Amino acid sequence: MSDCIVVVNFKTYQTAHGASAEELARVMVSIETDARLVAAVSALDLSAVVAAAPGLEVWCQHLDPIQFGSNTGWAHPATAIERGASGTLINHAEHKISLEHVAALLEQVPEGFCVCACAADVDEARALAALEPTFVAVEPPELIGGDVSVTSADPVIVSGTAAAVREVSANVGVLCGAGVKTGGDVAKAIELGTSGVLLASGVTKAEDPRTALDDLVSEL
Ligand code: G3P
């Protein structure tokens, strides 16, 4: 199961910003696992995190489909790539964008750059999958930040998304997220047909992030 992916979204948690983001990234890169661990960090922390944890896969939270030029305050893909981002997390429940935004971004980024588009439900996942991002991550908004994993609270949305996305495109991977905290949750996500998970508080709010990460990959 070495192709399993665990994406940790640092959001803007105090425990995962600035120097704490760098420290968490160092912990992530030191975890012994065959799973693919990814840190999805704020654009503001991107360079520092990349420098702090060589070898760690780092994505930039959100990017805008803009080019060099007069685009004050937008998140420029080419700069993110230059600063070490190998992917992005877009259309998160906390930062919704249009399908057109997703499509334009996909047209702009180079081959091999990971785009993980978040969906609130199966219908949105299907619509996003038609644009062929690298991953679609289904996250019921009401379960985000909670203590019950989507894999237990709503396994049908996970298996339903996996089936729906597969129907639309064989090239798009499926992740699930919201409330994911344990190795059991990750194993269940895989059993339900995903390639892995997207999570935040299970790591960023853990008393000991290393123990949390070790547990998350323990059943792979
Ligand atoms: O992007 C992951 C996130 O929305 C899920 O958050 O805290 O429920 O793992 P959390």
py3Dmol code that shows the C-alpha trace and the ligand (Angstrom):
import py3Dmol

protein = """\
ATOM      1  CA  MET A   1       0.000   0.000   0.000  1.00  0.00           C
ATOM      2  CA  SER A   2       2.993   2.258  -0.524  1.00  0.00           C
ATOM      3  CA  ASP A   3       1.074   4.412  -2.994  1.00  0.00           C
ATOM      4  CA  CYS A   4      -1.183   5.581  -0.178  1.00  0.00           C
ATOM      5  CA  ILE A   5      -1.106   9.346   0.291  1.00  0.00           C
ATOM      6  CA  VAL A   6      -1.593  11.276   3.519  1.00  0.00           C
ATOM      7  CA  VAL A   7      -1.964  15.021   3.008  1.00  0.00           C
ATOM      8  CA  VAL A   8      -1.697  17.205   6.080  1.00  0.00           C
ATOM      9  CA  ASN A   9      -3.359  20.562   5.575  1.00  0.00           C
ATOM     10  CA  PHE A  10      -1.611  23.072   7.841  1.00  0.00           C
ATOM     11  CA  LYS A  11      -4.462  25.595   7.270  1.00  0.00           C
ATOM     12  CA  THR A  12      -3.572  28.647   9.385  1.00  0.00           C
ATOM     13  CA  TYR A  13      -3.406  26.743  12.645  1.00  0.00           C
ATOM     14  CA  GLN A  14      -1.189  28.503  15.123  1.00  0.00           C
ATOM     15  CA  THR A  15       0.596  25.208  15.705  1.00  0.00           C
ATOM     16  CA  ALA A  16       1.331  24.900  11.975  1.00  0.00           C
ATOM     17  CA  HIS A  17       2.330  28.410  10.917  1.00  0.00           C
ATOM     18  CA  GLY A  18       5.673  30.197  10.803  1.00  0.00           C
ATOM     19  CA  ALA A  19       8.397  28.427  12.784  1.00  0.00           C
ATOM     20  CA  SER A  20       5.848  25.825  13.935  1.00  0.00           C
ATOM     21  CA  ALA A  21       5.136  24.958  10.284  1.00  0.00           C
ATOM     22  CA  GLU A  22       8.836  24.374   9.747  1.00  0.00           C
ATOM     23  CA  GLU A  23       9.027  22.179  12.846  1.00  0.00           C
ATOM     24  CA  LEU A  24       5.984  20.148  11.820  1.00  0.00           C
ATOM     25  CA  ALA A  25       7.459  19.685   8.339  1.00  0.00           C
ATOM     26  CA  ARG A  26      10.695  18.404   9.902  1.00  0.00           C
ATOM     27  CA  VAL A  27       8.684  15.902  11.914  1.00  0.00           C
ATOM     28  CA  MET A  28       6.804  14.794   8.807  1.00  0.00           C
ATOM     29  CA  VAL A  29       9.925  14.188   6.786  1.00  0.00           C
ATOM     30  CA  SER A  30      11.399  12.081   9.590  1.00  0.00           C
ATOM     31  CA  ILE A  31       8.454   9.666   9.772  1.00  0.00           C
ATOM     32  CA  GLU A  32       9.448   6.206   8.603  1.00  0.00           C
ATOM     33  CA  THR A  33       6.814   5.052   6.169  1.00  0.00           C
ATOM     34  CA  ASP A  34       6.272   3.947   2.598  1.00  0.00           C
ATOM     35  CA  ALA A  35       3.212   6.179   2.426  1.00  0.00           C
ATOM     36  CA  ARG A  36       3.450   9.470   0.569  1.00  0.00           C
ATOM     37  CA  LEU A  37       3.290  12.263   3.140  1.00  0.00           C
ATOM     38  CA  VAL A  38       2.436  15.733   1.878  1.00  0.00           C
ATOM     39  CA  ALA A  39       2.358  19.071   3.706  1.00  0.00           C
ATOM     40  CA  ALA A  40      -0.179  21.566   2.312  1.00  0.00           C
ATOM     41  CA  VAL A  41       1.037  24.902   3.601  1.00  0.00           C
ATOM     42  CA  SER A  42       0.178  28.570   3.364  1.00  0.00           C
ATOM     43  CA  ALA A  43       1.848  30.413   0.471  1.00  0.00           C
ATOM     44  CA  LEU A  44       3.445  32.602   3.137  1.00  0.00           C
ATOM     45  CA  ASP A  45       5.196  29.617   4.725  1.00  0.00           C
ATOM     46  CA  LEU A  46       6.037  27.759   1.507  1.00  0.00           C
ATOM     47  CA  SER A  47       9.681  28.769   1.037  1.00  0.00           C
ATOM     48  CA  ALA A  48      10.575  28.337   4.691  1.00  0.00           C
ATOM     49  CA  VAL A  49       8.942  24.912   4.918  1.00  0.00           C
ATOM     50  CA  VAL A  50      10.651  23.699   1.739  1.00  0.00           C
ATOM     51  CA  ALA A  51      14.009  24.857   3.104  1.00  0.00           C
ATOM     52  CA  ALA A  52      13.370  23.348   6.528  1.00  0.00           C
ATOM     53  CA  ALA A  53      12.411  19.871   5.375  1.00  0.00           C
ATOM     54  CA  PRO A  54      14.329  18.816   2.260  1.00  0.00           C
ATOM     55  CA  GLY A  55      12.746  15.774   0.680  1.00  0.00           C
ATOM     56  CA  LEU A  56       9.262  16.494   1.981  1.00  0.00           C
ATOM     57  CA  GLU A  57       6.548  16.913  -0.627  1.00  0.00           C
ATOM     58  CA  VAL A  58       5.068  20.368  -0.120  1.00  0.00           C
ATOM     59  CA  TRP A  59       1.916  21.757  -1.707  1.00  0.00           C
ATOM     60  CA  CYS A  60       0.717  25.340  -1.648  1.00  0.00           C
ATOM     61  CA  GLN A  61      -2.763  25.889  -0.214  1.00  0.00           C
ATOM     62  CA  HIS A  62      -4.716  27.522  -3.027  1.00  0.00           C
ATOM     63  CA  LEU A  63      -3.378  29.013  -6.253  1.00  0.00           C
ATOM     64  CA  ASP A  64      -4.909  31.428  -8.738  1.00  0.00           C
ATOM     65  CA  PRO A  65      -4.816  30.927 -12.508  1.00  0.00           C
ATOM     66  CA  ILE A  66      -2.768  34.028 -13.211  1.00  0.00           C
ATOM     67  CA  GLN A  67       0.414  34.727 -15.137  1.00  0.00           C
ATOM     68  CA  PHE A  68       3.313  37.100 -14.485  1.00  0.00           C
ATOM     69  CA  GLY A  69       2.083  40.666 -14.521  1.00  0.00           C
ATOM     70  CA  SER A  70      -0.408  42.981 -12.884  1.00  0.00           C
ATOM     71  CA  ASN A  71      -2.045  40.657 -10.365  1.00  0.00           C
ATOM     72  CA  THR A  72      -1.654  42.222  -6.928  1.00  0.00           C
ATOM     73  CA  GLY A  73      -2.312  39.875  -4.044  1.00  0.00           C
ATOM     74  CA  TRP A  74      -3.015  36.744  -6.086  1.00  0.00           C
ATOM     75  CA  ALA A  75      -1.239  33.416  -5.580  1.00  0.00           C
ATOM     76  CA  HIS A  76       0.895  32.938  -8.674  1.00  0.00           C
ATOM     77  CA  PRO A  77       1.490  29.303  -9.717  1.00  0.00           C
ATOM     78  CA  ALA A  78       4.889  29.824 -11.374  1.00  0.00           C
ATOM     79  CA  THR A  79       6.249  31.531  -8.251  1.00  0.00           C
ATOM     80  CA  ALA A  80       4.913  28.732  -6.031  1.00  0.00           C
ATOM     81  CA  ILE A  81       6.636  26.167  -8.245  1.00  0.00           C
ATOM     82  CA  GLU A  82       9.859  28.177  -8.201  1.00  0.00           C
ATOM     83  CA  ARG A  83       9.617  28.224  -4.390  1.00  0.00           C
ATOM     84  CA  GLY A  84       9.305  24.428  -4.220  1.00  0.00           C
ATOM     85  CA  ALA A  85       5.610  23.617  -4.380  1.00  0.00           C
ATOM     86  CA  SER A  86       4.904  20.390  -6.227  1.00  0.00           C
ATOM     87  CA  GLY A  87       1.165  20.690  -5.913  1.00  0.00           C
ATOM     88  CA  THR A  88      -1.796  22.629  -4.628  1.00  0.00           C
ATOM     89  CA  LEU A  89      -4.989  22.137  -2.657  1.00  0.00           C
ATOM     90  CA  ILE A  90      -7.863  24.043  -4.147  1.00  0.00           C
ATOM     91  CA  ASN A  91     -11.594  24.588  -3.718  1.00  0.00           C
ATOM     92  CA  HIS A  92     -11.316  23.686  -0.045  1.00  0.00           C
ATOM     93  CA  ALA A  93     -14.544  24.141   1.923  1.00  0.00           C
ATOM     94  CA  GLU A  94     -12.815  27.087   3.572  1.00  0.00           C
ATOM     95  CA  HIS A  95     -11.804  28.670   0.246  1.00  0.00           C
ATOM     96  CA  LYS A  96     -14.334  27.849  -2.446  1.00  0.00           C
ATOM     97  CA  ILE A  97     -13.675  28.797  -6.064  1.00  0.00           C
ATOM     98  CA  SER A  98     -15.518  28.289  -9.341  1.00  0.00           C
ATOM     99  CA  LEU A  99     -15.189  25.324 -11.684  1.00  0.00           C
ATOM    100  CA  GLU A 100     -13.800  27.815 -14.200  1.00  0.00           C
ATOM    101  CA  HIS A 101     -11.031  28.726 -11.756  1.00  0.00           C
ATOM    102  CA  VAL A 102     -10.138  25.041 -11.360  1.00  0.00           C
ATOM    103  CA  ALA A 103     -10.199  24.475 -15.131  1.00  0.00           C
ATOM    104  CA  ALA A 104      -8.032  27.524 -15.839  1.00  0.00           C
ATOM    105  CA  LEU A 105      -5.509  26.490 -13.211  1.00  0.00           C
ATOM    106  CA  LEU A 106      -5.312  22.960 -14.604  1.00  0.00           C
ATOM    107  CA  GLU A 107      -4.609  24.364 -18.041  1.00  0.00           C
ATOM    108  CA  GLN A 108      -1.832  26.504 -16.702  1.00  0.00           C
ATOM    109  CA  VAL A 109       0.173  24.214 -14.418  1.00  0.00           C
ATOM    110  CA  PRO A 110       2.896  22.004 -15.884  1.00  0.00           C
ATOM    111  CA  GLU A 111       2.524  18.262 -16.364  1.00  0.00           C
ATOM    112  CA  GLY A 112       3.212  16.415 -13.114  1.00  0.00           C
ATOM    113  CA  PHE A 113       2.174  19.285 -10.832  1.00  0.00           C
ATOM    114  CA  CYS A 114      -0.406  17.853  -8.416  1.00  0.00           C
ATOM    115  CA  VAL A 115      -3.773  19.516  -8.182  1.00  0.00           C
ATOM    116  CA  CYS A 116      -6.049  18.238  -5.442  1.00  0.00           C
ATOM    117  CA  ALA A 117      -9.539  19.688  -5.763  1.00  0.00           C
ATOM    118  CA  CYS A 118     -11.856  19.395  -2.780  1.00  0.00           C
ATOM    119  CA  ALA A 119     -15.523  18.487  -3.054  1.00  0.00           C
ATOM    120  CA  ALA A 120     -18.326  18.693  -0.511  1.00  0.00           C
ATOM    121  CA  ASP A 121     -20.328  15.826  -2.007  1.00  0.00           C
ATOM    122  CA  VAL A 122     -20.498  13.228  -4.775  1.00  0.00           C
ATOM    123  CA  ASP A 123     -21.992  15.611  -7.332  1.00  0.00           C
ATOM    124  CA  GLU A 124     -19.286  18.188  -6.866  1.00  0.00           C
ATOM    125  CA  ALA A 125     -16.655  15.426  -6.954  1.00  0.00           C
ATOM    126  CA  ARG A 126     -18.040  14.223 -10.294  1.00  0.00           C
ATOM    127  CA  ALA A 127     -17.996  17.734 -11.770  1.00  0.00           C
ATOM    128  CA  LEU A 128     -14.416  18.291 -10.625  1.00  0.00           C
ATOM    129  CA  ALA A 129     -13.266  14.878 -11.849  1.00  0.00           C
ATOM    130  CA  ALA A 130     -14.407  15.791 -15.362  1.00  0.00           C
ATOM    131  CA  LEU A 131     -11.683  18.473 -15.341  1.00  0.00           C
ATOM    132  CA  GLU A 132      -9.087  15.789 -14.562  1.00  0.00           C
ATOM    133  CA  PRO A 133      -7.214  17.137 -11.550  1.00  0.00           C
ATOM    134  CA  THR A 134      -4.694  14.755  -9.987  1.00  0.00           C
ATOM    135  CA  PHE A 135      -6.975  14.113  -7.023  1.00  0.00           C
ATOM    136  CA  VAL A 136     -10.477  14.884  -5.887  1.00  0.00           C
ATOM    137  CA  ALA A 137     -10.810  14.965  -2.101  1.00  0.00           C
ATOM    138  CA  VAL A 138     -14.286  14.586  -0.676  1.00  0.00           C
ATOM    139  CA  GLU A 139     -14.842  16.368   2.643  1.00  0.00           C
ATOM    140  CA  PRO A 140     -18.351  16.870   4.049  1.00  0.00           C
ATOM    141  CA  PRO A 141     -18.050  20.407   5.481  1.00  0.00           C
ATOM    142  CA  GLU A 142     -20.054  19.600   8.621  1.00  0.00           C
ATOM    143  CA  LEU A 143     -17.509  16.953   9.645  1.00  0.00           C
ATOM    144  CA  ILE A 144     -14.415  19.132   9.155  1.00  0.00           C
ATOM    145  CA  GLY A 145     -12.571  19.774  12.403  1.00  0.00           C
ATOM    146  CA  GLY A 146     -14.729  17.273  14.278  1.00  0.00           C
ATOM    147  CA  ASP A 147     -13.860  14.130  16.174  1.00  0.00           C
ATOM    148  CA  VAL A 148     -15.731  11.638  14.013  1.00  0.00           C
ATOM    149  CA  SER A 149     -13.995  10.520  10.847  1.00  0.00           C
ATOM    150  CA  VAL A 150     -15.895  10.761   7.577  1.00  0.00           C
ATOM    151  CA  THR A 151     -15.023   7.096   7.106  1.00  0.00           C
ATOM    152  CA  SER A 152     -17.254   6.197  10.092  1.00  0.00           C
ATOM    153  CA  ALA A 153     -19.784   9.044   9.970  1.00  0.00           C
ATOM    154  CA  ASP A 154     -20.516   8.763   6.251  1.00  0.00           C
ATOM    155  CA  PRO A 155     -18.725   5.823   4.595  1.00  0.00           C
ATOM    156  CA  VAL A 156     -21.198   5.943   1.716  1.00  0.00           C
ATOM    157  CA  ILE A 157     -20.048   9.377   0.614  1.00  0.00           C
ATOM    158  CA  VAL A 158     -16.486   8.038   0.472  1.00  0.00           C
ATOM    159  CA  SER A 159     -17.263   4.866  -1.485  1.00  0.00           C
ATOM    160  CA  GLY A 160     -19.811   6.783  -3.606  1.00  0.00           C
ATOM    161  CA  THR A 161     -17.233   9.415  -4.505  1.00  0.00           C
ATOM    162  CA  ALA A 162     -14.641   6.773  -5.341  1.00  0.00           C
ATOM    163  CA  ALA A 163     -17.106   5.040  -7.673  1.00  0.00           C
ATOM    164  CA  ALA A 164     -18.351   8.276  -9.248  1.00  0.00           C
ATOM    165  CA  VAL A 165     -14.863   9.592  -9.931  1.00  0.00           C
ATOM    166  CA  ARG A 166     -13.748   6.251 -11.375  1.00  0.00           C
ATOM    167  CA  GLU A 167     -16.716   6.390 -13.738  1.00  0.00           C
ATOM    168  CA  VAL A 168     -15.712   9.839 -14.968  1.00  0.00           C
ATOM    169  CA  SER A 169     -11.960   9.313 -15.281  1.00  0.00           C
ATOM    170  CA  ALA A 170      -9.477   6.576 -14.517  1.00  0.00           C
ATOM    171  CA  ASN A 171      -6.739   9.215 -14.211  1.00  0.00           C
ATOM    172  CA  VAL A 172      -8.134  10.972 -11.149  1.00  0.00           C
ATOM    173  CA  GLY A 173      -7.276   9.729  -7.656  1.00  0.00           C
ATOM    174  CA  VAL A 174      -9.703  10.016  -4.762  1.00  0.00           C
ATOM    175  CA  LEU A 175      -8.970  11.162  -1.218  1.00  0.00           C
ATOM    176  CA  CYS A 176     -11.321  11.695   1.679  1.00  0.00           C
ATOM    177  CA  GLY A 177     -11.113  13.952   4.669  1.00  0.00           C
ATOM    178  CA  ALA A 178     -12.833  15.441   7.724  1.00  0.00           C
ATOM    179  CA  GLY A 179     -12.283  14.095  11.192  1.00  0.00           C
ATOM    180  CA  VAL A 180      -9.585  11.639  10.095  1.00  0.00           C
ATOM    181  CA  LYS A 181      -7.284  11.011  13.029  1.00  0.00           C
ATOM    182  CA  THR A 182      -6.087   7.411  13.287  1.00  0.00           C
ATOM    183  CA  GLY A 183      -4.447   4.624  11.360  1.00  0.00           C
ATOM    184  CA  GLY A 184      -7.782   2.827  11.478  1.00  0.00           C
ATOM    185  CA  ASP A 185      -9.435   5.782   9.729  1.00  0.00           C
ATOM    186  CA  VAL A 186      -6.781   5.703   6.997  1.00  0.00           C
ATOM    187  CA  ALA A 187      -7.122   1.937   6.524  1.00  0.00           C
ATOM    188  CA  LYS A 188     -10.898   2.335   6.265  1.00  0.00           C
ATOM    189  CA  ALA A 189     -10.477   5.118   3.696  1.00  0.00           C
ATOM    190  CA  ILE A 190      -8.386   2.787   1.548  1.00  0.00           C
ATOM    191  CA  GLU A 191     -10.914  -0.033   2.011  1.00  0.00           C
ATOM    192  CA  LEU A 192     -13.656   2.328   0.798  1.00  0.00           C
ATOM    193  CA  GLY A 193     -11.800   2.839  -2.473  1.00  0.00           C
ATOM    194  CA  THR A 194      -9.628   5.915  -1.964  1.00  0.00           C
ATOM    195  CA  SER A 195      -5.901   6.432  -2.453  1.00  0.00           C
ATOM    196  CA  GLY A 196      -5.562   8.123   0.917  1.00  0.00           C
ATOM    197  CA  VAL A 197      -6.658  10.952   3.149  1.00  0.00           C
ATOM    198  CA  LEU A 198      -6.588  14.696   3.628  1.00  0.00           C
ATOM    199  CA  LEU A 199      -6.545  15.831   7.234  1.00  0.00           C
ATOM    200  CA  ALA A 200      -5.608  18.719   9.474  1.00  0.00           C
ATOM    201  CA  SER A 201      -6.532  18.829  13.162  1.00  0.00           C
ATOM    202  CA  GLY A 202      -5.605  15.183  13.783  1.00  0.00           C
ATOM    203  CA  VAL A 203      -1.997  16.311  13.335  1.00  0.00           C
ATOM    204  CA  THR A 204      -1.964  20.077  13.804  1.00  0.00           C
ATOM    205  CA  LYS A 205      -3.867  19.922  17.095  1.00  0.00           C
ATOM    206  CA  ALA A 206      -2.326  16.708  18.362  1.00  0.00           C
ATOM    207  CA  GLU A 207      -0.474  16.844  21.661  1.00  0.00           C
ATOM    208  CA  ASP A 208       2.378  15.044  19.924  1.00  0.00           C
ATOM    209  CA  PRO A 209       2.239  15.318  16.109  1.00  0.00           C
ATOM    210  CA  ARG A 210       4.904  12.644  15.684  1.00  0.00           C
ATOM    211  CA  THR A 211       2.808  10.072  17.566  1.00  0.00           C
ATOM    212  CA  ALA A 212      -0.264  11.115  15.572  1.00  0.00           C
ATOM    213  CA  LEU A 213       1.592  10.727  12.260  1.00  0.00           C
ATOM    214  CA  ASP A 214       3.095   7.390  13.273  1.00  0.00           C
ATOM    215  CA  ASP A 215      -0.385   6.160  14.115  1.00  0.00           C
ATOM    216  CA  LEU A 216      -1.863   7.472  10.859  1.00  0.00           C
ATOM    217  CA  VAL A 217       0.537   5.393   8.768  1.00  0.00           C
ATOM    218  CA  SER A 218       0.656   2.414  11.136  1.00  0.00           C
ATOM    219  CA  GLU A 219      -1.780   0.197   9.236  1.00  0.00           C
ATOM    220  CA  LEU A 220      -0.384   0.757   5.777  1.00  0.00           C
TER     221      LEU A 220
END
"""
ligand_1 = """\
10
G3P
O -8.268 19.814 4.536
C -8.469 18.925 5.564
C -9.532 19.370 6.465
O -10.512 20.162 5.957
C -10.046 18.329 7.371
O -9.837 18.886 8.591
O -9.409 18.900 10.952
O -11.250 17.508 10.035
O -8.894 16.854 9.627
P -9.842 17.976 9.863
"""
view = py3Dmol.view(width=600, height=400)
view.addModel(protein, "pdb")
view.setStyle({"model": 0}, {"cartoon": {"style": "trace"}})
view.addModel(ligand_1, "xyz")
view.setStyle({"model": 1}, {"stick": {}})
view.zoomTo()
view.show()
